[in-house]
């Protein structure tokens, strides 16, 4: 899943009965409301806090293209808006499994890479990773990527007399009662349990899923809360010993803790059993009215100086090799943010498994939450 679950600057609400879309995040009219077909427009749909806003200004100044920028909070919120086609966005930034779903349902246009020469700046290893959901690299250009791991408070573990965590199974240690923050995202919560069992996080086997469900129910007395964004403040404030975490949140948490003079030493580890890695990419909807402008946008964001600026704002790992080379050595050597791909042994990206399997996951997640 996506890995980016930032606090949104605004929300988009779909009034289904009226067939209207209100873009609260941007404070601007959407393409549907304007009915605009001007060549100098670009309608962008992205996660909250997932771009340095000065980059938008630079793009407009350099190209003369006016950007209308709207926000979504989850892939699941964004997908039906694109599927319905009432609002014609030109470029959007979904996560891997959602891109796979969009390709299967013919919702994306192939990118003309003649218009995206800066694609050469994307490391070939990340283009290979993208083949998990875009097998021929026709539709998606990697933007940010990361892993799912365990963030832990070293002082709290020392106080409890417990060894620092190295594997998902450590989050089932009964001595951590009330000290664990789990992802409030079913595919990631199930992933931890499935990896302990040695199963694929993309399993479609009902028996394997039932085992994972039972493990999560067994773990519940140890869980302080199921969270997403709240994990950051809770760990900075020392409210829990360990948490599931997107790697991209690590630099923010560590920097904020330092700025606040926090006494806590927070470290991140990739679990031994394997984990999930994710990639968010720029794609172009099949009904985009300004496709060449979208390709100019993607090309601009692939420019190393722009990709570096975005990394410094977002703090999620960049797949842009030119931008990586511009970073200082300390960041380049931060293996929590930029892990060696050899560290991703037994790791997988989340796959779209079809509606029937999704329903099975959802039902079992409800059972976990209900117990």
N, C-alpha and C positions, 0 to 999 in steps of 0.2 A: 504494500500500500504506500501510500505516499508517506512519503516520509515526512514532508513538511506539514505541520499542523500548527501554524502560527496564529497568534491572536489577530483576527481579521480587523481591518480598518473599517469595514462595513459589511453589510449582508445584502444578498440579493433574494428577494421573495417573489415566488411565482404565483400569481393569482390565477389559478387554473380555470376557474369559472369564467373569468373575464378575458383570459388569454393575454394578460398584460404582465410586463416585467418591470419592476422598479429597481433602478440601480442606486441603492443608498450609499454604496461605498464610494463611488467616484463623484457623486454630486452632479453628474452629467446625464444627458439623455442617451439612451441606448440607440443602436442602429435601427432597431425596429420602430422606435418612436420618431426618429428623424426621417426615416424612409430615404436615407441619403445614399447616393451612388457616386459621390464626388471621388475623383481619383486621388485626392490628397488626404484621404481619411484612412485610419487603421483602427479597427475595433479589437481590443485586447482583453482577454479574460484570464485572470491569474489568481493565485493564492494571495491572501493578505500578507503584507510585509515580506514579499518575495522578490523585491527588486529595489535597488537604490533609486529613489524618485528622480534624482538628478540625471540618471541615465535616460529617462523618458524625455526630459528637457533637451538633452544633447542630441537624441535621435531626431526630435522635431526640428531643432536648429540646423542640423546637418542635411536633412532630407526635405524639409518643407512639408512633411506629412504630419497631419494633426492626429494625435493619439487620443482615442476615447477609451478609458481604462476602467474596467469593472472587476469586481472581486468575488471569489467564492471561498467557502471554508472547507469543503470536502469534495472528493471526487464524486461522491454519491449525490451531492447537491448540484454539481455542474452537469453531470451526464444527461439527465432528462431534458435540460434546457437546450443542449446541443442536439439531442435526438429529436426534440420537437421541431426544431428548425425555425421557430417563430422569430428568434433573435439570431441574426447572422453575424457571428463573430468571425474575424479574419485569422486570428492566431490565439491558441490557448495552451495551457501548460499542465496537462494531466500527468498522473503517475502511470508507471509501467503497465499494471494489469488493466487499467481503464483504457489505455491506448490499445492494448490487445483486443479489448471488447469493441472499441470503436472501429478498428480495422475489420473485425469479423462482421460488423453490421454496416460496412460501407459508409461510414460517417466521416472519413478523412480523405483528403486529396494528396496525391503523391507530390513531394517537393521537387521542384526543378533546381537541382544542385548547381546548375550553371549560374544561378542567381545567388548562390550561397558559397562563394569561394573560400570563405573563412572556415568552412567545415573541416579544412585541413588541420585546424587548431584543436579539434576534438581528438583526444587520444584514441588510437585504434582499439585498445583494450575495452574502452567504454562503448564504442560502436559494436564491438563483439558482444558485450553484455546486453546491449539493446536488442540484439537478435533474439533474445528470449521472448520478446513480445512483438518485434518488428523484424521478422526473419530475413528480409532482403534489404533492410535499412532504407526503405522507400519513404517512410512517413514521419519519422521522428528524429529530432536533433537533441541529444542530451544537454541538460541545463545544470542540474545539481544531482548529486548522488550521496548515498550514505549507507550506514548499517544500523542494525538494532542490537543494543547490548545492555549491559548492567552498569548503572552509575551507583557508586557506593560511597558512604561516609566512613572514612578510615577510623576517625575517632570513635564513632558509635560502635563499630565492630570491635575496637579495642576494649571499650567499656563493657561490652557483652561477652568478651572473651571468646570471640568466634573468629575463625580464619577468614580472610578476605575472600569474596566470591570469585570463582573462576568458571562456573558453569551454571546453566539454568537450574539444575537440580538444587543448587544452593538456596534458591528462592522458595524451597519447600522445607527448609530447616525449621523445626518447631520452635527453636530458640529465638526466631525472628518474629514472633507473634506481634501483630500490630505495627510492624516496622517496614512493611513492603508496600510499594506503590506499583500496581500493575497497569498496563495499557488498557484504557477503556475502548479498545478496538479489537473486535473479535478475531480477526485473522492473526494479529500479533499475539494476543493472549493464547490462542490455540497453538501458535507456532512454538512457543516456549515448551508447552507440554508435549507436543508432537516430537520435537527435537530430542527431548529427554528419552522418549521411547525409541528413538532411531528412525522415526517415520518422516516422510516428506511433509513439508508445510503445505504442500498442494495436494495432499491425499484426498481421494474421493471415496475412500473405504469407510462405510458407516461404522464398522467395528473399531477401527483405529480412532475415528473421531469420538466415539463413545468413551474410549479409554481416556482420551485427552480431556473430554468434558468431566469425567469423574475425577481426574487429577485436579482440575481447576476448582471443582466443588470441595475437594479435600483441602485445598490450599486456602480457601476463603477465610478461615479464622486467623490466618497470618496476615491477611491483606488489610492494610489501613484504608486504602481507597483505590478505586479504578479511576485513572486520571489521564488527561492528555497534556494540555498546556500547564495545568496546575503543578505538574511535576517540577517545574523549574523553581518556583518560589518555595515549594515545600522542601526541596533538597537544599537550596541556598540557606533556608532558615533552620536547617537541622531537624526537620519534623519527622524524618524517616531515615532508616539505615540504608535502604537499597531501593532502586527503581529501574524499571524498564525504560530505556531512553533511545530516542533517535540521536545518532552521533552528531548531527548538525547542531543540536542544542548544547553540546558540551562546551564550546568556546564561550558562548553567551553565559552559561551558568558559572564557569570558572572565572571569567572576567568580572561578572557582577558580584560574585562572592568576594573577590579581591577588592573591588571598589568599595564595598560595604564594610570592609574590615572583618569579614567572617573568619571565625576561628576554625572552620571546618575544611578539611582536606578531601576534596571530592575527586574520585578517580573513575575511569571508564574501562571496561573490559569486554572483549568479545568472548562469549561463552564457548567452552571447549566442544560442546555437542554440535556446534554450527549455529547459524543464525540466518536472518534474511538481509539481503541488500536490496536497495531500491534505486530507481532512476526516474527523475521527473524530466520531461522533455517538452520542447515546443513542437506543436503540430498545427496543421491547417485544416479546418473543417471543410468538408466537401462542398458546402454551399457558400464558402467565403466569397465576398464580392470584390475584395482587394487583395488577391492572392500574391501579386508581385510585391505589393507593399509589405505583406506578411513575410515574404522571403527576404526583403531588405531588413526587416526587423530582426529576423533570425540571424542573418549575416552580421548585423551590427552587434548583437549580443555575443557572437562568437569571436569578436575582436579581443585580443588578449587584454588590452588596457581596460576595456569595458567589463570583461569577465572578472578581472581582478577586483574592480570596484564593487561589482555585485557580490563577490565572495566576501569581501571585507564587511559588507552590510548584512548579508544573509547568514554567513558563517557556516553554510553547508558546503561540503566538498565540491570543488569545481572539476569537471572532466576536461577542462581546457588546458592543454599542456603549455601553451604560451603564457597563460595567466599564472599557472603553477610556477613557471620559471621566474616570474616577477616577484614571487613571495619571498619573505626573508627565510633564512635557513631553519630557524626554529619552527616555523609553521610547516615547512616542507617535511620536516622530520617528525611531526606530530602524528604518530601512527594511529591514534584514536580517530583523528579527523581524516587522515589520508592513509588508510591501512594498505599494506602490501597485499596484492590480490592473492598471494599464497596464504594469507591469514583467513581467507574466506572459504577454506576447505569445509565441505559438507554444508555450505550455505547456498541459498536459492533466492530467486526473486519470486514475489507473490504473483500467481497466475490467475487469470479469469477462468473460472471453472464451469461456467454455465449457470443459468437461473435455478435449475433443479438442485444442484449441489449448493449454491448460495443459500437457498431456502433451508437446506439441511443444516448448514453452519449456523444460520440465524436462529433456528429452532433450538439447537443445542446451547447456543450462547444465552438465549432466554432462560433455559433451564439452569445454567450456571448462576445467572443473576438472581433467579427466583429462590434459590436454596439459601 
